[in-house]
Amino acid sequence: MDQTRIEKLREALALTNERNAARERKLANLIYIASAIALLGVAGVAINKSGIFINITTSMPVGFYESQALPGTITPGMTVLLCPPSQEASPAIKQAIKDNWLIKSNNTPCKNHLVPFLKNIAAVPGQKISIKMSGIYVDGSKLSKTKIQPVAKNGEAIVHYPLGTYTVKPGQVWVWDNSSKWAYDSRYWGPIPVGNLIALASPVLTW
């Protein structure tokens, strides 16, 4: 067998091995996802000991994320895992619980059995937040895709935070996401206590 044919066989074998490895990685991911969903039922995240968790909610891209300890200073743009406000503190959350818009689980650190959200930090103490029907404005700059949706898919009026301009108070943050026009964030339920933040989150594999 000449050298050229040997090299082609080696290349074909390497390509086959690479494809097999990719299939094995995909299978492992699917097994983890299935296990996580089976473990959680309808819950949105499953965190293993290494800090890797899966997000199956629509609040951020579906996939695997890594949790990290919160830093001493929270800054805009950070992606965080957080507990939503309690229904006692937020009329919007009360409505969302009543209408089953939020995922629940018996295995959650959050009040009202709500599953934690992934959100981006929009504003921190001292910054100005304006809530308008056209969206969220931070220090005068609009955040993309934050228009308030006044009516839900079922035709019900959606409770949103009172329109106006606010200064973020110490011990609070405002959060947002622009995953879809139905994203559910501080434009509806307002600021949240810093104590509701659980961890920083960074994507590992999303789709």
Summary of the structure (lengths in Angstrom):
residues: 207
radius of gyration: 21.5
end to end distance: 44.8
largest distance: 79.4
contacts: 600
relative contact order: 0.19
helix: 27%
strand: 29%
